[in-house]
Amino acid sequence: MNYKNLRAFLLLSVFSLGLILPLKSIAADSFNILLYHHVSSTMPRSTSITAKEFESHLAYLKANDYTVMDLATAIESVQQGNPLPNKAIAITFDDAWRDIYLNGFPLLKKYNYPFTVFVNTDPVDQNNRHTMTWDMLRDLKQHGVIIANHTQDHDYLVRKPAYDGQWLTQALENIDYAQQRLTKELGEVPKWLAYPYGEYNDPLKAALKQKGYIAFGQQSGGVAEFSDWQALPRFPAAGAYSNLKTLKTKLASQPFPANYTAFKNPVIRIDQGDQNQPILNVALTQSQKLGVRQQLSCFIVGERQMPNWQNKMNFTVQADKALGKGRNRYNCTAPIWGQKNYYWLSHQWLIYAGDAPPKE
C-alpha cells in the first residue's frame, strides 16, 4: 500500500470510529493563568508553595519556552483578536500575603516575569502582620506588577441565607469599597475582581458585567475569546497542585472550546429544593471541534464520570451521587488531534444549605 492509499485508509478508519477533527488549533488565541497564594514553608500547605518549589515552576517555564505575559496584555490580545505567543502564561496571586513580597517577588524579578496580585484591602488597612503594607504594594506597582481587587474583607459573597436585593447591594458595596481603596492608595488599577474562594452566582456575574468588571474564579482551564469574562478560570498551582509532573499537563493545555456563558448557575441551594446532582450542559463552539469523542474524560470529586453525548456538538455530565456541601468541581479533558496536549474544562459548584459559612 503506497503512502497516499495508506493515508486515505487511516482517515477513513478515523471517521468510521466516530472521531472528530478540530478545524484549527487555538494555541495562539488563548493563554493559561496560574493561581498562587503563599510562597512560604510555614503557612498552611493547602494554599502554599515553598520558595524552592516556586522557583522550580519558574525555571520550568523558562526552560520550556513559555512566554509569561502580564495579564492586561494577554486579556487585551484575546479580546481584540490579536495573536498571542504559543505557550502563553500569566501568573497571579490572591490575598496580598507578605511572603509574596518577601519570597516570591525576588524570584519573579530574577526571571523577569510579570505578575498580578489580587488584594483584599481590610487586612492591609489593619496592618495585619501576614499581609503586605501599602508601601510594599506601591513598590510592586512601581516595578510593573498589576494590583487588582479581591474584595474588602474576603467575604463569602454568595453564601447568604436570602438572595434578595440587599445581599447583592452589600456584595457590590464590598467590591466597590476595595476598588476605591486601591485607587486612593495606588492610583489607577484595572477593574478586575478575583472572587474570594472562587465562589459566585449568576446575579453577581450579571451585576459585575454591568459595572464593567472582568472577574476570575478558581476553577481550572484556559482563557480564549469564547470564555465567560465574569468567570475566567485559573489553574491552582500551590499545595496539592504544585507538583510539576501534573502541572506540566495543565500548562500545555488549551481551553475547551465551549459556550461557557451558558453554563448553569453554579450555586445549588439544597435548602430551597435544588437538585444535588447538578447537570452540566456543554455546547461546543462551531469554530472548534474536539479531537476524539470516545476519549473525552470527565471527573467529579476525583472519580471518572462518563459524559452523555446529545449530538456531535453537545454533551452533558452529571454526578451519579449527591455532592457534599461546599465546593465541588466537574473537570473534563479531551486530547487535541495531532498533539500530546489536552483541551481542559472545569466548572465549580457550590452546594449550599443557607447555613453559616465555614472558617477557612
Secondary structure, DSSP 8 states (H G I E B T S, - for coil): --HHHHHHHHHHHHHHTT----SS--GGG-EEEEEE-EE-SSS-GGGEE-HHHHHHHHHHHHHTT-EE--HHHHHHHHHHT----TTEEEEEEES-BHHIIIIIHHHHHHHT---EEEE-HHHHHTT-TTB--HHHHHHHHHTT-EEEE--SS---SS--S--SHHHHHHHHHHHHHHHHHHHHHHS---SEEE-GGG---HHHHHHHHHHT-EEE-SS--EE-TTS-TTSB--EE-SGGG--HHHHHHHHT-EE--B-GGGS--SEEEGGGT--SS-EEEEEB-TT---S-GGG-EEEETTEEE--EEEETTEEEEE-SS---SEEEEEEEEEE-TTSS-EEEEEEEEEEE-S------
